Amino acid sequence: MTLNALTLLQQFLILLAGLSLFVSFILIAQPRLVAAIHSFAWQGVLVSALTLTAAMTNQAPPLYFSAGLTLVLKGLFIPWLLHRLALRLGLEGHSETLRWPELVLLAGVFLVIFSYWLVEPMVERELIFTRNIIAVSLAVVLLGFLMMVFRTQAVAQVLGFMSMENGLFLAAVSATTGMPMVVELGVAFDVLVAAVLFGVFFFQIRESIDSLDVDRLNRLAETPDVEPMLSEEIGE
């Protein structure tokens, strides 16, 4: 089966998945935090549109509810929450310089190639549609993980985590016509709670060290504990 043999809706699904993958690269390379949050919102909108198209393709009414829930939660509410947190933390003008940006983007391209290589056996069964969707979904997950590794700003790492969840949801909706409604509601609730908890932790970390730079947290962890030394001096 070739791409020309697919229906227009199936080809549109692959296009939306490809755009979601492109947004993952934007998230990795975007230095401005607020712009990265807006990019994540667009990825949520694309995943919602893909879910709606999958509902029309597979004639699956529950996916219409999933599309609306995804749009409200990942396209609107969570980006609004993160944007509000960024404003309250004074990060609206924050810009992060990515170390070795060319190497990071090259690693991202390698992860996309690796994803297609990993699902290559599906070609033998002539499942080119499923192969493309699964490969793109896996690539979105891996790129989200790459973002968590190379970005040093805590909010940007949360965006990488949320992007990974988008990739998993993309695979579930497109390749398996969606998860059971109870499971999907549970996952959505977990993601919402995680976003709220991340916000609470951001304020606690900011009050403690006046920064959300993960490298600074690592340097604090590597600092030797001076309390035992002070205790010994007092004892003497």
PLY file of the C-alpha trace (Angstrom):
ply
format ascii 1.0
element vertex 236
property float x
property float y
property float z
element edge 235
property int vertex1
property int vertex2
end_header
0.00 0.00 0.00
1.30 3.46 -0.95
0.35 6.90 0.26
-1.71 7.43 -2.89
-3.87 4.47 -1.90
-4.83 6.10 1.40
-8.01 8.08 1.79
-7.89 11.87 2.08
-8.68 11.69 5.78
-5.85 9.22 6.37
-3.44 11.43 4.45
-4.65 14.41 6.50
-3.96 12.42 9.68
-0.37 11.84 8.57
-0.04 15.56 7.75
-1.27 16.56 11.21
1.09 14.05 12.82
3.98 15.49 10.81
3.08 19.02 11.92
3.05 17.83 15.55
6.53 16.41 15.01
7.66 19.74 13.52
6.35 21.57 16.61
8.47 19.22 18.76
11.57 20.52 16.97
10.35 24.08 17.56
9.98 23.33 21.27
13.56 22.09 21.45
15.08 25.03 19.55
12.86 27.86 20.89
14.94 29.98 23.31
12.07 32.15 24.63
10.02 30.42 27.31
6.70 32.15 26.56
7.05 31.34 22.84
7.77 27.71 23.75
4.55 27.61 25.81
2.63 28.98 22.82
4.23 26.31 20.60
3.11 23.63 23.05
-0.42 25.05 22.85
-0.32 24.69 19.06
0.84 21.09 19.43
-2.18 20.46 21.67
-4.45 21.98 19.02
-2.89 19.76 16.34
-3.36 16.64 18.49
-6.99 17.65 19.06
-7.51 18.13 15.30
-5.89 14.76 14.67
-8.23 13.13 17.21
-11.23 14.72 15.51
-10.04 13.48 12.11
-9.49 9.97 13.54
-13.06 10.03 14.86
-14.34 10.86 11.40
-12.10 8.25 9.75
-12.91 5.36 12.09
-16.52 6.36 12.82
-15.74 6.35 16.55
-18.09 8.73 18.44
-16.12 8.57 21.75
-13.18 10.19 19.97
-15.24 13.36 19.47
-15.29 13.75 23.24
-11.55 13.01 23.33
-10.92 15.72 20.74
-12.84 18.29 22.79
-11.12 17.26 26.01
-7.70 17.46 24.37
-8.43 20.91 22.95
-9.62 22.28 26.30
-6.93 20.65 28.42
-3.79 20.62 26.25
-4.57 23.36 23.78
-6.03 25.92 26.18
-5.97 25.29 29.93
-2.48 23.84 30.57
-0.75 26.38 28.26
-2.73 29.17 29.97
-1.71 27.81 33.37
1.97 27.60 32.40
1.85 31.07 30.83
0.30 32.49 33.99
2.98 30.80 36.09
5.69 32.25 33.86
4.25 35.74 34.31
3.95 35.38 38.10
7.51 34.07 38.30
8.77 36.98 36.21
9.86 34.76 33.32
7.94 36.51 30.52
11.21 37.79 29.04
13.29 34.73 29.90
15.46 33.41 27.08
17.55 30.26 27.36
20.58 29.66 25.18
20.66 26.03 24.12
24.08 24.46 24.44
25.30 22.88 21.20
22.03 23.64 19.30
23.26 22.09 16.06
24.17 18.82 17.79
20.85 18.73 19.66
18.83 19.22 16.46
21.00 16.64 14.69
20.26 14.23 17.54
16.57 14.98 17.04
16.81 14.08 13.35
18.60 10.87 14.31
15.78 10.01 16.73
13.21 10.47 13.96
15.19 8.14 11.67
15.57 5.67 14.53
11.80 5.74 15.12
11.08 4.88 11.49
13.72 2.15 11.55
12.18 0.69 14.70
8.74 0.32 13.13
10.08 -0.77 9.72
8.81 -4.39 10.12
5.27 -3.04 9.74
6.04 -2.40 6.07
6.12 -6.14 5.46
2.45 -6.26 6.43
1.63 -3.32 4.17
0.54 -1.18 7.12
2.11 2.02 5.82
-0.52 4.23 7.49
-0.02 2.65 10.93
3.75 2.62 10.42
3.90 6.36 9.74
1.67 7.28 12.67
3.50 5.04 15.15
6.90 6.30 13.94
5.90 9.94 14.29
4.36 9.30 17.71
7.51 7.57 18.93
9.62 10.42 17.54
7.50 12.99 19.42
8.02 11.04 22.65
11.78 10.79 22.12
12.07 14.48 21.20
10.18 15.40 24.36
12.67 13.33 26.34
15.53 15.02 24.49
14.09 18.39 25.47
13.99 17.34 29.12
17.66 16.34 28.94
19.14 19.39 27.21
16.97 22.25 28.45
18.11 23.65 31.79
15.00 25.68 32.65
12.49 23.80 34.83
9.40 25.09 33.00
10.92 24.08 29.64
11.51 20.59 31.01
7.86 20.38 32.02
6.95 21.29 28.43
9.12 18.38 27.30
7.28 16.06 29.68
3.88 17.25 28.42
5.07 16.84 24.83
5.99 13.23 25.59
2.43 12.67 26.79
1.15 14.19 23.55
3.17 11.62 21.61
1.73 8.74 23.63
-1.80 10.05 23.16
-1.14 10.50 19.45
-0.20 6.82 19.11
-3.20 5.64 21.13
-5.70 7.67 19.13
-4.34 7.18 15.61
-3.16 3.58 15.65
-5.63 1.94 18.05
-8.71 4.20 17.58
-8.35 5.53 21.11
-8.17 4.33 24.68
-11.17 3.35 26.81
-12.96 6.44 28.09
-12.29 5.65 31.75
-8.55 5.28 31.09
-8.48 8.46 29.02
-10.23 10.48 31.72
-7.80 9.10 34.30
-4.80 10.09 32.20
-6.22 13.57 31.56
-6.81 14.05 35.28
-3.27 12.88 36.07
-1.79 15.33 33.56
-3.88 18.17 34.99
-2.81 17.35 38.57
0.82 17.10 37.43
0.64 20.57 35.86
-0.78 22.06 39.08
1.83 20.32 41.23
4.62 21.51 38.95
3.37 25.05 39.45
3.47 24.67 43.24
7.00 23.26 43.07
8.12 26.13 40.83
7.10 28.67 43.46
8.78 26.68 46.23
12.03 26.36 44.28
11.97 30.02 43.28
11.51 31.10 46.90
14.35 28.81 48.04
17.11 29.62 45.53
15.61 32.48 43.49
16.07 30.54 40.25
14.49 27.77 38.19
17.74 26.81 36.47
18.26 23.06 36.86
22.04 23.45 36.52
22.00 25.69 39.57
20.07 23.02 41.49
22.70 20.46 40.49
25.48 22.73 41.70
23.69 23.08 45.03
23.41 19.31 45.30
27.14 18.96 44.67
28.03 21.49 47.39
29.42 19.70 50.48
27.31 19.91 53.58
28.83 22.43 55.97
26.61 21.63 58.96
28.77 18.72 60.25
31.82 20.97 60.01
30.07 23.68 62.03
28.99 21.14 64.65
32.57 19.92 65.05
33.81 23.50 65.45
31.18 24.22 68.11
32.09 21.00 69.93
35.71 21.99 70.00
0 1
1 2
2 3
3 4
4 5
5 6
6 7
7 8
8 9
9 10
10 11
11 12
12 13
13 14
14 15
15 16
16 17
17 18
18 19
19 20
20 21
21 22
22 23
23 24
24 25
25 26
26 27
27 28
28 29
29 30
30 31
31 32
32 33
33 34
34 35
35 36
36 37
37 38
38 39
39 40
40 41
41 42
42 43
43 44
44 45
45 46
46 47
47 48
48 49
49 50
50 51
51 52
52 53
53 54
54 55
55 56
56 57
57 58
58 59
59 60
60 61
61 62
62 63
63 64
64 65
65 66
66 67
67 68
68 69
69 70
70 71
71 72
72 73
73 74
74 75
75 76
76 77
77 78
78 79
79 80
80 81
81 82
82 83
83 84
84 85
85 86
86 87
87 88
88 89
89 90
90 91
91 92
92 93
93 94
94 95
95 96
96 97
97 98
98 99
99 100
100 101
101 102
102 103
103 104
104 105
105 106
106 107
107 108
108 109
109 110
110 111
111 112
112 113
113 114
114 115
115 116
116 117
117 118
118 119
119 120
120 121
121 122
122 123
123 124
124 125
125 126
126 127
127 128
128 129
129 130
130 131
131 132
132 133
133 134
134 135
135 136
136 137
137 138
138 139
139 140
140 141
141 142
142 143
143 144
144 145
145 146
146 147
147 148
148 149
149 150
150 151
151 152
152 153
153 154
154 155
155 156
156 157
157 158
158 159
159 160
160 161
161 162
162 163
163 164
164 165
165 166
166 167
167 168
168 169
169 170
170 171
171 172
172 173
173 174
174 175
175 176
176 177
177 178
178 179
179 180
180 181
181 182
182 183
183 184
184 185
185 186
186 187
187 188
188 189
189 190
190 191
191 192
192 193
193 194
194 195
195 196
196 197
197 198
198 199
199 200
200 201
201 202
202 203
203 204
204 205
205 206
206 207
207 208
208 209
209 210
210 211
211 212
212 213
213 214
214 215
215 216
216 217
217 218
218 219
219 220
220 221
221 222
222 223
223 224
224 225
225 226
226 227
227 228
228 229
229 230
230 231
231 232
232 233
233 234
234 235
